[in-house]
Amino acid sequence: MKIRLRLQEILDERNISQRQLSIKANMRPATINALCKETTDRIYISTLEQICKALNIHIHELIDMEDK
């Protein structure tokens, strides 16, 4: 099973740029970019919390489980 972040999809749906999210979540733009491109293999729970809070979403909306 593969865990995938739906971050870029959510940003596209809401017409929010990665830069806008980085400002709102008080995070580095490079961090948001890496998460959107799924080029990272680790993420802190606090990072997920910041993103969810900034987007006003629940964690289950952000994470998707895919059969591999």
Secondary structure in CASP SS format (residue, H / E / C, confidence):
PFRMAT SS
TARGET T0000
AUTHOR 0000-0000-0000
METHOD secondary structure of the structure
MODEL  1
M C 1.00
K E 1.00
I E 1.00
R E 1.00
L E 1.00
R C 1.00
L H 1.00
Q H 1.00
E H 1.00
I H 1.00
L H 1.00
D H 1.00
E H 1.00
R H 1.00
N C 1.00
I C 1.00
S C 1.00
Q H 1.00
R H 1.00
Q H 1.00
L H 1.00
S H 1.00
I H 1.00
K H 1.00
A H 1.00
N C 1.00
M C 1.00
R C 1.00
P H 1.00
A H 1.00
T H 1.00
I H 1.00
N H 1.00
A H 1.00
L H 1.00
C H 1.00
K H 1.00
E C 1.00
T C 1.00
T C 1.00
D C 1.00
R C 1.00
I C 1.00
Y C 1.00
I H 1.00
S H 1.00
T H 1.00
L H 1.00
E H 1.00
Q H 1.00
I H 1.00
C H 1.00
K H 1.00
A H 1.00
L H 1.00
N C 1.00
I C 1.00
H C 1.00
I H 1.00
H H 1.00
E H 1.00
L H 1.00
I E 1.00
D E 1.00
M E 1.00
E E 1.00
D C 1.00
K C 1.00
END
